[in-house]
Amino acid sequence: MSTPQSPDPEQRFTALFDGTYGDVLRFVRRRHGDEGAEDVVADAFLVAWRRFEDLPEDPGDARAWLFGIARGTLANSRRGVRRRDALGVRLADHGARAGQVNDDAATLRLDVGRSWTHLTETEQEVIALTVLDGLTSAQSARVLGVTPVAYRLRLSRARRRLRRLVEDGPPPIPRPAADRTARSVETTWEATS
């Protein structure tokens, strides 16, 4: 009786690529935006091919392993961007979309979106790994290089902070000093008139 042979590494990698490319691309886009995301993903798969002997057998673990590689590749990409920025290359900021929304669900999404920007990068990362990427605590912990217990603790704290921000509203944006000075001059002028 012959035992079934596992596919050769090239076939296995092709299957992995076909099955996870979209997920890894979404993972990177959420953290990096559209510009350059495909390049980051391509670099991540190149690293994955080079480290193919480390690929976990379980498909979920393999997906988490790829997310970890993509996260490291993204960090390298960000360092490169910071180096270019230090040389004077400025990236344009995209303005927030304005519009009136009456739907309660849409309003909640807007509240979460506004509150999301007040979370730290670490808090955003732990929530995204579970909620947006659908990883288990163990898989998410592997991506971040921490224990599952540490990951669950970070996730609990991040969710609690996001909930408070949504319920209480994000902190107000401080007015520029020039605006405060102008108001105090106006108030002083009115008081003396």
For each residue, the residues with C-beta under 8 A, 3 or more apart:
1:
2:
3:
4:
5:
6: 12
7: 11 12 15
8: 11 12
9: 12 13 52
10: 13 14
11: 7 8 14 15
12: 6 7 8 9 15 16 52 55
13: 9 10 16 17 48 49 52
14: 10 11 17 18
15: 7 11 12 18 19
16: 12 13 19 20 48 55 62 66
17: 13 14 20 21 45
18: 14 15 21
19: 15 16 59
20: 16 17 23 24 62 63 66
21: 17 18 24 25 41 45
22: 25 26
23: 20 26 27 63 67 133
24: 20 21 27 28 41 44 45 66 67 70
25: 21 22 28 29 37 38 41
26: 22 23 29 30 132 133
27: 23 24 30 31 67 70 132 133
28: 24 25 31 32 37 40 41 44 70 74
29: 25 26 32 33 34 37
30: 26 27 128 132
31: 27 28 71 74 125 128
32: 28 29 35 36 37 40 74 77 78
33: 29 36 37
34: 29 37
35: 32
36: 32 33 39 40 77
37: 25 28 29 32 33 34 40 41
38: 25 41 42
39: 36 42 43 77
40: 28 32 36 37 43 44 70 73 74 77
41: 21 24 25 28 37 38 44 45 70
42: 38 39 45 46
43: 39 40 46 47 73 76 77
44: 24 28 40 41 47 48 66 69 70 72 73 74
45: 17 21 24 41 42 48 49 66
46: 42 43 49 50
47: 43 44 50 51 69 72 73
48: 13 16 44 45 51 52 55 65 66 69
49: 13 45 46 52
50: 46 47
51: 47 48 54 55 69
52: 9 12 13 48 49 55
53:
54: 51 65
55: 12 16 48 51 52 62 65
56: 61 62 64 65
57: 61 62
58: 61 62
59: 19 62 63
60: 63 64 135 136 139
61: 56 57 58 64 65 139 142
62: 16 20 55 56 57 58 59 65 66
63: 20 23 59 60 66 67 135 139
64: 56 60 61 67 68 135 136 139 140 142 143
65: 48 54 55 56 61 62 68 69 142
66: 16 20 24 44 45 48 62 63 69 70
67: 23 24 27 63 64 70 71 129 133 135 139 143
68: 64 65 71 72 142 143 144 145
69: 44 47 48 51 65 66 72 73
70: 24 27 28 40 41 44 66 67 73 74
71: 31 67 68 74 75 143 144
72: 44 47 68 69 75 76
73: 40 43 44 47 69 70 76 77
74: 28 31 32 40 44 70 71 77 78
75: 71 72 78 79
76: 43 72 73 79 80
77: 32 36 39 40 43 73 74 80 81
78: 32 74 75 81 82
79: 75 76 82 83
80: 76 77 83 84
81: 77 78 84 85 91
82: 78 79 85 86
83: 79 80 86 87
84: 80 81 87 89
85: 81 82 88 89 90 91
86: 82 83
87: 83 84
88: 85
89: 84 85
90: 85
91: 81 85
92:
93:
94:
95:
96:
97:
98:
99:
100:
101: 106 107 110
102: 106 107
103: 106 107
104: 107 108
105: 108 109
106: 101 102 103 109 110
107: 101 102 103 104 110 111
108: 104 105 111 112 166
109: 105 106 112 113
110: 101 106 107 113 114
111: 107 108 114 115 166 169
112: 108 109 115 116 162 166
113: 109 110 116 117
114: 110 111 117 118 170
115: 111 112 118 119 162 165 166 169 170
116: 112 113 119 124 162
117: 113 114 170
118: 114 115 165 170 171
119: 115 116 123 124 127 158 161 162 165
120: 123 124
121: 124 125
122: 125 126 154 158
123: 119 120 126 127 154 157 158 161 162
124: 116 119 120 121 127 128 158
125: 31 121 122 128 129 144
126: 122 123 129 130 140 144 151 154 155 158
127: 119 123 124 130 131 132 155 158 159 162
128: 30 31 124 125 131 132 133
129: 67 125 126 132 133 135 139 140 143 144
130: 126 127 133 134 135 137 140 155
131: 127 128 134
132: 26 27 30 127 128 129
133: 23 26 27 67 128 129 130 140
134: 130 131
135: 60 63 64 67 129 130 139 140 143
136: 60 64 139 140
137: 130 140 141 148 151 152 155
138: 141 142 148
139: 60 61 63 64 67 129 135 136 142 143
140: 64 126 129 130 133 135 136 137 143 144 151 155
141: 137 138 144 145 146 147 148 150 151
142: 61 64 65 68 138 139 145
143: 64 67 68 71 129 135 139 140
144: 68 71 125 126 129 140 141 151
145: 68 141 142
146: 141 150 151 154
147: 141 150 151
148: 137 138 141 151 152
149: 152 153
150: 141 146 147 153 154
151: 126 137 140 141 144 146 147 148 154 155
152: 137 148 149 155 156
153: 149 150 156 157
154: 122 123 126 146 150 151 157 158
155: 126 127 130 137 140 151 152 158 159
156: 152 153 159 160
157: 123 153 154 160 161
158: 119 122 123 124 126 127 154 155 161 162
159: 127 155 156 162 163
160: 156 157 163 164
161: 119 123 157 158 164 165
162: 112 115 116 119 123 127 158 159 165 166
163: 159 160 166 167
164: 160 161 167 168
165: 115 118 119 161 162 168 169 170
166: 108 111 112 115 162 163 169
167: 163 164
168: 164 165
169: 111 115 165 166
170: 114 115 117 118 165
171: 118
172:
173:
174:
175: 179 180
176: 179 180
177: 180 181
178: 181 182
179: 175 176 182 183
180: 175 176 177 183 184
181: 177 178 184 185
182: 178 179 185 186
183: 179 180 186 187
184: 180 181 187 188
185: 181 182 188 189
186: 182 183 189 190
187: 183 184 190 191
188: 184 185 191 192
189: 185 186 192 193
190: 186 187 193
191: 187 188
192: 188 189
193: 189 190
